[in-house]
C-alpha cells in the first residue's frame, strides 16, 4: 500500500494522482543510446576492442537508471477531497500534507523544454509560510487545476 493510501483520513478520497515525468531518465537513455551506437559501430566496422567500450557504456546506463527509478517508485503526488499529499524519497523521506483550506496557491514553473514535454516544478504555498517545491512533475498545470478544483468544490 502506498504512503498516500496509508495516510488517508476518514471519508477522504484521492481525486488526482501525479507522478514524476519520464525526463528523469534522460541521461540514462543517452548512455544507453551511446552503448548501442558503439555496439553497432563495432559490428559494422569490425572494431574488436569496441565491445569493451560498449559494455562499459551499457553498464553505466544500467547503473544510472537506478536512482531515477527509485525516485519514481518512492515519489507520490496526490490531491484528495481534503488535502494535498506529497511524499518523496525512500531512505530520506520528505512529505507534505496540507489541508486544502490551508493552500494559498500552487505555483508552476516550466522551462521551454518543460512546456514542450509536459513537466515542470510545482511550488505549494500554504498559510503560515509553508512553501515547498517539487521538480520534474508530469503535467504540473493539471496538478494545479485539480487542487484549485478541489478548493472550489
Order of alpha helices (4+ residues) and beta strands (2+ residues): alpha-beta-alpha-alpha-beta-beta-beta-beta-alpha-beta-beta-alpha
